[in-house]
């Protein structure tokens, strides 16, 4: 598989390594090496190559927000009065810790954000006091997620 970004060649071994680490980033390198039939050093070299090419951008722990008391996930479409206010609005959205993702979009909204809240009351306070008060935000459209049914990365 050729990736257009830097035209790096991804072979079957690279794909196997990536699949294993995407499934569990803490999986021991030697376990992967034994499964594939190459040395741990070869795995490290390939990972370094993939990282330098930008294919891998790190690893992270995933926190279960429900266990921490955050049970309301919502997507908010943000209408701006002027497209030129986008960077200003995003700068303010970055200051709100409940904003998990922010996307510049086509269509009716200028910005689509994903937010996590403790409950609907918290969501309402966030919308009224923090998001809708940002200069340039003319209105918002909110969709509450009832259940996340698919969560995955791209299949290799």
KOLFI-893367 format. One record per residue: residue in one letter; x, y, z of N, C-alpha, C in turn. Coordinates in steps of 0.2 Angstrom, whole numbers, plus 5000, padded with zeros to 4 digits. Layout:
N
AXYZXYZXYZ...
! end
This chain:
156
X500449945000500050005000500450065000X500350114995500750174995500350234998X500650265003500250325005500550385002X500050435000500250494996500650545000X500550545007500850595011501650595009X501950545010502750545009502950495005X502450455001502550404997502950345001X502850335007503150275010502850215008X503250165008502950095006502750055012X502150035013501949995019501849925016X502249875019502149805017501749775022X501649705021501249665025501549665032X502149665033502449655040502249725044X502349785040502149845043501449845045X501049815041500249815042500149775048X500449715049500349665055500549705061X501149735061501349775067500849825069X500649865064500149925065499549895068X499249835065498649805067498749785075X499249755076499349735083499349795088X499749845086499849905091499149945091X498749945086498149985086497649945090X497749875090497249845095497449855102X498149855104498349865110499049895110X499149955111499749995111500249975116X500049935121500449915126500749845125X500549815119500749745118501549745117X501849695121502549695120502849685113X503349725111503649715105503949645103X504149615108504449545107503849495106X503349505109502749465107502549475100X502549535098502349545090502849515086X503549525088504049495084504049425083X503849385089503849315089503249295084X502749325085502149315081502249315073X502649375071502749385064503349345062X503849335066504449295065505049335063X505049395066505649435065505949465071X506449495072506749515078506449575081X506549585087506249645091506549705088X507249705086507549765083507249785077X507049735073506749745066506149785067X505749765072505049795074505249865076X505749875080505849945082506049995076X506449965071506749995065506050015061X505649975060505049985056504650035060X504550035066504150085070504450155069X505150155070505450215069505350245062X505350205057505250225050504550255049X504050215052503350235051503250305055X503550305061503450375065503750435061X504350425058504750475055504350495048X503950445045503550465040502850495041X502750495048502050525050501450475050X501650415049501050365049500850355056X501350355061501150345068501250415071X500850435075500950495078500850495086X501050435089501050425096500550375098X500550365105500050315108499750355114X499150325116498850365122498450315126X498250325132497750295136497050325134X496550275134495950305133495550295140X495250355142494950365149494250355148X493950315152493250295152492850355155X492550405151492250465154491650455158X491350395157490650385161490850365168X491450325169491650315176491850375179X492050425176492250495179491650535180X491050515178490450555179490150595173X490450585167490250615161489850575157X489250585157488750535153488450565147X488550625146488150655140488750675135X488650645129489050665123488650705118X488850755116488450795111488950825105X488650835100488950865094488550925093X488950985092488651045092488951075085X488451095081488551135075488551205076X489151245075489151315077489151355070X488651405070488551445065488951515067X489351535062489751595064489451655059X489451715062489151775058489651785052X490251775053490751785047491251725047X491351695041491851645041492551665043X492751735043493351755045493451755053X492951735056492951735064493151665066X493251615061493451545063493951535067X494551565066495151555070495051585077X494751645077494551675084494151625088X493651595085493151555088493551495091X493951465086494251405088494751415094X495051475094495551495100495151485106X494551515106494051515112493851445114X493651405109493451335110493951295113X494651305112495151275115495251285122X494951335125494951355132494451315136X493951275132493451245135493651165136X493751145142494051075142493551015140X492951035140492450985138492350975130X492751025127492751015119493250965118X493050905115493550855113493850855106X493350875102493550885095493250945092X493650975087493351035083493551025076X493051035072493151025064492851085060X493251105056493051155051492651115045X492051135044491651095040491351135034X491051095029490651115024489951115026X489551145022488851135024488551195028X488051185032487751245036488151275041X488551235045488951255050489551275048X489951315052490651335050491051285054X490851265060491251225065490751165068X491051105068490651055072491151035077X490851035084491251015089490950945093X491350915096491150855100491250875107X490750865111490850885118490650835123X490950835129490750785134490550825140X489950805143489650835149489450785154X489350815160489150765166488450745164X488050795162487250785161487050835157X486350835155486050885151486050955154X486050965160486051025163486751055162X487251015163487951035162488051055154X487751025150487751035143487451105142X486851115145486451175144486951235146X487251235152487651285155488251295150X488551245148489151255143488951285137X488351265134488051305128487951375129X487551385134487351455136487851505138X488351475143488751525146489451525142X489651475139490351475136490351475129X489951435125490051425118489651475114X489051495116488651545113488851615115X489251625120489551685121490151705118X490451655114491051675110490851725104X491251775104491151825098491151795092X490651805088490551785081490151725081X489951695086489451635086488751665086X488451645080487751675079487251625082X487351565082486851515085487251445084X486951395088487151325088486551285087X486751225085486251165084486651105087X486251075092486551025096486150955095X486650905095486350835094486650795100X486250765104486450725109486550655107X487150625108487250555106486950515112X486450465110486150425114486650365116X487050345111487450285111487950285106X488650275107489150265102489150195100X488950185094488850115091489450085087X489950135085490550115082491050155084X491650125086492250165087492850125085X493150155080493750115077494250165073X494750135072495250165067495150135060X495550165056495550145049495750065049X495550025045495749955044496349955039X496849915041497449905037497449835034
! end
